[in-house]
């Protein structure tokens, strides 16, 4: 499933069980999702699934002009919808 994840992201989990709470690390201020890897790994170590991802156009060095509050909301909703369809809650 990891190759179908929305955006450039990493899913942390201890098993393939989807019946666990999912935490979504939503980066900001130009930070990549990898800024949350330690938090996500700690969550996974404690029985959660955790997903850290990069918003399109929100990594330093990229043109952030196309990014808006509304596009971020839309992208976060895409992530939530994807994982809900996979059975996470």
ZADO-1210 file (C-alpha; in nm, 4 decimals, padded with zeros to 6 digits):
<atoms>
<atom x="00.0000" y="00.0000" z="00.0000" code="UNK" pos="1"/>
<atom x="00.2878" y="00.2441" z="00.0668" code="UNK" pos="2"/>
<atom x="00.3402" y="00.3055" z="-00.3048" code="UNK" pos="3"/>
<atom x="-00.0204" y="00.4313" z="-00.3255" code="UNK" pos="4"/>
<atom x="00.0090" y="00.6828" z="-00.0413" code="UNK" pos="5"/>
<atom x="-00.1052" y="01.0349" z="-00.1216" code="UNK" pos="6"/>
<atom x="00.1748" y="01.2845" z="-00.1755" code="UNK" pos="7"/>
<atom x="00.5286" y="01.2192" z="-00.0658" code="UNK" pos="8"/>
<atom x="00.4769" y="01.0586" z="00.2738" code="UNK" pos="9"/>
<atom x="00.5768" y="00.7847" z="00.5124" code="UNK" pos="10"/>
<atom x="00.3430" y="00.5618" z="00.7108" code="UNK" pos="11"/>
<atom x="00.4675" y="00.4414" z="01.0504" code="UNK" pos="12"/>
<atom x="00.2987" y="00.1391" z="01.2089" code="UNK" pos="13"/>
<atom x="00.3857" y="-00.1756" z="01.3997" code="UNK" pos="14"/>
<atom x="00.1576" y="-00.4088" z="01.2038" code="UNK" pos="15"/>
<atom x="-00.0711" y="-00.4233" z="00.9026" code="UNK" pos="16"/>
<atom x="-00.3703" y="-00.3833" z="01.1375" code="UNK" pos="17"/>
<atom x="-00.5843" y="-00.0915" z="01.0211" code="UNK" pos="18"/>
<atom x="-00.8020" y="-00.1012" z="01.3318" code="UNK" pos="19"/>
<atom x="-00.5772" y="00.1397" z="01.5206" code="UNK" pos="20"/>
<atom x="-00.6008" y="00.5167" z="01.5582" code="UNK" pos="21"/>
<atom x="-00.4157" y="00.7109" z="01.2900" code="UNK" pos="22"/>
<atom x="-00.2215" y="01.0279" z="01.3658" code="UNK" pos="23"/>
<atom x="-00.1451" y="01.2593" z="01.0762" code="UNK" pos="24"/>
<atom x="00.1599" y="01.4822" z="01.1044" code="UNK" pos="25"/>
<atom x="00.0771" y="01.7936" z="00.9052" code="UNK" pos="26"/>
<atom x="00.3931" y="01.9985" z="00.8593" code="UNK" pos="27"/>
<atom x="00.3991" y="02.3722" z="00.8195" code="UNK" pos="28"/>
<atom x="00.6171" y="02.6755" z="00.7660" code="UNK" pos="29"/>
<atom x="00.7963" y="02.5105" z="00.4761" code="UNK" pos="30"/>
<atom x="00.9029" y="02.2077" z="00.6768" code="UNK" pos="31"/>
<atom x="00.8982" y="01.8630" z="00.5155" code="UNK" pos="32"/>
<atom x="00.7014" y="01.5752" z="00.6624" code="UNK" pos="33"/>
<atom x="01.0290" y="01.4208" z="00.7728" code="UNK" pos="34"/>
<atom x="01.0398" y="01.6853" z="01.0478" code="UNK" pos="35"/>
<atom x="00.7800" y="01.4711" z="01.2240" code="UNK" pos="36"/>
<atom x="00.9423" y="01.1304" z="01.1814" code="UNK" pos="37"/>
<atom x="01.0505" y="01.1053" z="01.5464" code="UNK" pos="38"/>
<atom x="00.6970" y="01.1872" z="01.6651" code="UNK" pos="39"/>
<atom x="00.5466" y="00.9386" z="01.4200" code="UNK" pos="40"/>
<atom x="00.7853" y="00.6626" z="01.5225" code="UNK" pos="41"/>
<atom x="00.7067" y="00.7249" z="01.8908" code="UNK" pos="42"/>
<atom x="00.3337" y="00.7063" z="01.8121" code="UNK" pos="43"/>
<atom x="00.3826" y="00.3801" z="01.6201" code="UNK" pos="44"/>
<atom x="00.5847" y="00.2385" z="01.9085" code="UNK" pos="45"/>
<atom x="00.2825" y="00.3060" z="02.1300" code="UNK" pos="46"/>
<atom x="00.0244" y="00.1300" z="01.9142" code="UNK" pos="47"/>
<atom x="-00.0835" y="00.4019" z="01.6740" code="UNK" pos="48"/>
<atom x="-00.0372" y="00.4350" z="01.3017" code="UNK" pos="49"/>
<atom x="00.1153" y="00.7688" z="01.2011" code="UNK" pos="50"/>
<atom x="00.1586" y="00.9372" z="00.8639" code="UNK" pos="51"/>
<atom x="00.3939" y="01.2241" z="00.7863" code="UNK" pos="52"/>
<atom x="00.3774" y="01.3848" z="00.4447" code="UNK" pos="53"/>
<atom x="00.4931" y="01.6806" z="00.2400" code="UNK" pos="54"/>
<atom x="00.2341" y="01.9262" z="00.1182" code="UNK" pos="55"/>
<atom x="00.2839" y="02.0041" z="-00.2491" code="UNK" pos="56"/>
<atom x="00.4713" y="02.3358" z="-00.2847" code="UNK" pos="57"/>
<atom x="00.5584" y="02.3612" z="00.0856" code="UNK" pos="58"/>
<atom x="00.9195" y="02.2604" z="00.1052" code="UNK" pos="59"/>
<atom x="01.1967" y="02.5171" z="00.1215" code="UNK" pos="60"/>
<atom x="01.3487" y="02.5653" z="-00.2182" code="UNK" pos="61"/>
<atom x="01.0236" y="02.5059" z="-00.4046" code="UNK" pos="62"/>
<atom x="00.7933" y="02.7713" z="-00.5467" code="UNK" pos="63"/>
<atom x="00.5323" y="02.8095" z="-00.2716" code="UNK" pos="64"/>
<atom x="00.3218" y="03.0568" z="-00.4743" code="UNK" pos="65"/>
<atom x="00.0539" y="02.7965" z="-00.5658" code="UNK" pos="66"/>
<atom x="00.0018" y="02.7071" z="-00.1985" code="UNK" pos="67"/>
<atom x="-00.2940" y="02.8613" z="-00.0188" code="UNK" pos="68"/>
<atom x="-00.4861" y="02.7893" z="00.2986" code="UNK" pos="69"/>
<atom x="-00.7579" y="02.6366" z="00.0823" code="UNK" pos="70"/>
<atom x="-00.5189" y="02.4135" z="-00.1117" code="UNK" pos="71"/>
<atom x="-00.3678" y="02.2909" z="00.2162" code="UNK" pos="72"/>
<atom x="-00.7144" y="02.2108" z="00.3499" code="UNK" pos="73"/>
<atom x="-00.7986" y="02.0256" z="00.0284" code="UNK" pos="74"/>
<atom x="-00.4741" y="01.8278" z="00.0410" code="UNK" pos="75"/>
<atom x="-00.5197" y="01.7358" z="00.4083" code="UNK" pos="76"/>
<atom x="-00.8743" y="01.6193" z="00.3317" code="UNK" pos="77"/>
<atom x="-00.7337" y="01.3995" z="00.0534" code="UNK" pos="78"/>
<atom x="-00.5009" y="01.2368" z="00.3065" code="UNK" pos="79"/>
<atom x="-00.7849" y="01.1840" z="00.5556" code="UNK" pos="80"/>
<atom x="-01.0163" y="01.0417" z="00.2873" code="UNK" pos="81"/>
<atom x="-00.7444" y="00.8051" z="00.1672" code="UNK" pos="82"/>
<atom x="-00.6830" y="00.6574" z="00.5116" code="UNK" pos="83"/>
<atom x="-01.0516" y="00.6380" z="00.6009" code="UNK" pos="84"/>
<atom x="-01.1018" y="00.4337" z="00.2824" code="UNK" pos="85"/>
<atom x="-00.8218" y="00.2022" z="00.4059" code="UNK" pos="86"/>
<atom x="-01.0110" y="00.1396" z="00.7316" code="UNK" pos="87"/>
<atom x="-00.8129" y="00.3661" z="00.9629" code="UNK" pos="88"/>
<atom x="-00.9913" y="00.5865" z="01.2124" code="UNK" pos="89"/>
</atoms>
